[in-house]
Amino acid sequence: MAKVVREELIRRLASGEFVSGQLLADALGVSRTAISKHIKALSDMGLDVFKVHGKGYRLAEPIYLLNAERIQEILLSLGASNPIEVHTIIDSTNSYLLRRLPNQVIDGQTCVAEYQSAGRGRRGKNWVSPFASHLYVSMYHSLEQGVAAAMGLSVVIGLAVADVLEQYYKLDVQLKWPNDIYIDGRKLAGILVELEGQPTEAGHSVIGLGLNIQMPEAQGQVIDQPWTDIASQLGQSVDRNILVARLISQFNRRLQQHKLYGLTPMLADWQRRDIFINQAVEIISANQLTRGICRGINANGALLIEINGKVKPIYGGEVSLRKQS
């Protein structure tokens, strides 16, 4: 019930006009006190809602919500036909698709949300997910040759994101192995690939992307690393419906390329965007610290590290990569 009420409040407030608290209570069949509590919950989600006595509630600025029909139209114009679901409030777009495995999803099915109450990054970290400020996108991708075929998927999606941001928005994108996207040395986006299945049997993957579009000041203050967003890079807001459609279309192209040819044709694309290429780096895995020179990645998506003149591959997992201090 709370989710339904909050979604309806968001819909009524989206225009930025004042809405009477009593009219909201009457329309939604709840008390004025309940409306006040739900408004506070929306503020906690990152919406800037304020109240004026005698006028009611309004947003500081109008919000332009994601629209499944519009995204689908743009996708069709780009030659793609992925099934799209748009959720106002969800725990996690990745979790939603994982719950639907294996019989309630088809290849390319995509879930997009305005807000995640339990967004996740790699290594169990929380992903800050303020409402209608960013993109939270997950796509189902079947693994006909088993989960071993998933090696390098975060590389594939990182390249797809870079393709779109460079082609359409003229941004200079950097990629950090295995799953981060940067601009000017500050984090813009993260990728989370989750798998289900056996190494030698047909399996499943859910590929998640969290992309900063226009970070609210309060949420930006709780992030413990340098970050950036699209709006500050461009000096203006962007249409998220167009951006997400372009991303999904390019995911399709890069995933098809990977399925047919593997990572080999993409290695040069990665190398020229690699944020640490030929730099001294540190790799932290469990309690182990390894130092060496980053030499890019190999055709399996492994990080190549030169240690004492010898190059060795480092595969994914609970691994953290950073520049040597």
Secondary structure, DSSP 8 states (H G I E B T S, - for coil): -HHHHHHHHHHHHTT---B-HHHHHHHHT--HHHHHHHHHHHHHTT--EEEETTTEEEESS------HHHHHHHHHHTT----EEEEEEES-HHHHHHHTTTTS--TT-EEEEEEESS-B-GGG-B----TTTSEEEEEEEEETT-GGGGTTHHHHHHHHHHHHHHHHH----EEETTTEEEETTEEEEEEEEEEES-TTS-EEEEEEEEE-SS--HHHHTT-SS-B--HHHHHTS---HHHHHHHHHHHHHHHHHHHHHH-SGGGHHHHHTTBTTTTSEEEEEETTEEEEEEEEEE-TTS-EEEEETTEEEEE--SSEEEEE--
